[in-house]
Amino acid sequence: MLGAIEAGGTKFVCAVGDETGRVIERIQIPTTLPAETMTKVIAFFKKYKIDAIGIGSFGPIDVNTDSDTYGYITSTPKPGWKDYPFVQEIKNALSVPVGFNTDVNAAALGEATFGAAKGLDSCLYITVGTGIGAGAVVQGRLLQGLSHPEMGHILVRRHPEDHYKGKCPYHSDCLEGLAAGPSIEERWGAKGIKLVGRDEVWEMEGYYIAQALMQYILILSPKKIILGGGVMNQKQVFSYIQKYLQEFLNDYVALPELSDYIVSPGLGDNAGIIGSLLLAKNALEEQE
């Protein structure tokens, strides 16, 4: 049996399941301070005899196995979690192999294996919610260099009608600072779910996301782009993304039909937790 943790800024999803992506039980735990959250996480897994755990975590995190701080959450603004030794805490408590990556890389792995990109050796998974992040599978492997991708913090051109300062505590008006859920709420004075009929909201959102997709396409050339997260539950934004992406690319590169190329997660809200089960599977295989 495998364990999985999808560690988000607002909640932890914990599950037990197997390498086929089958989830036997799952729970949600609010993300508060580490001591409180992790006590509940560890108590859940101690009910089962698990062979390995996979963690897909909010970041930034240290994924360099040669680093002294491998397995840490590093420079997050989330109170209490900066420089937190996530992997070591799980190993100390449960004594099992641990697979560790970003929540979006875990989701990309899940979608590439069982979801919207099944059968492809390349995909990009982007979440647009409390923050913006992206994970990539390239030639069948999760993309990693000096560290993991941080695609939510690229710089974008401002929409001509946007005078909002930006919400990112590090870069102010990067993509996340202009297009994540909290920036929508602060700019327009209400959460996205209460702005459904405001076309100007979703037109601006599509303008920013399309710029990001243009850059990702030109650099990574993914075979499928999957857009998840709470903001993307507003399906009306997809048409604006397609419109602006065509405008920005201006026929420079050939793409498949955009409605088939830029899609919602095939695994729905389970992409991250199923991907984390696969991280656990990989960790177990590496130890054996």
C-alpha angles and dihedrals in degrees: 000000000000131000127215134193123192100191112198134174092252103027144011117224112203123188144166121215144117142276092271089067094254111149115211099182135354136182137184124227124187114246104241125139117334097250093055097039097044094048088061093043094053093044090056094053094044088068089069139052100238128179099204142352130223120205124200103186141185110248171059089288135170109248097166104113091202093057125102088229098046109148095027129127098229129186101003119147088218106119113253097005101086110118091002115164096224100166095044092051091054093046092049092051101039107020096220134122112274128209113203133192141125121296090243094049088051090051091048089052091049093049093046092051104038109359144057094326097044110146094023125105092210135051143141122222117196126184120202109189134094084350135001122248138154137205126196137204111203121182089347096307135096111258114250133155126151084342139337122301117276098193095155092073101058118125119252135186115262120252107250091241097043117103096159112129097224131249107233109118090212105038105011100208104030118126093278091045092055105032111028120105097263091052091052090051095047095044097046101028098240141064117270093252088063092049098060096124096044103101092185090063095055095038089058091045091051090049092058098041092048090055090053093048090051090057094045091049093050093048104035104018093209119198092223133017118207120193118199139156133089097291091056090060083081093084093188089077092068093071091053091048091053093046095051095040090057090047095048096045091045093198092302093134129023115243134181119256101303095226088060095038101049107047146155119261114286089212094048113206090347097071095097098043093046090048089051090054086055090051087055091049091052092048091052092049092049091053093048 
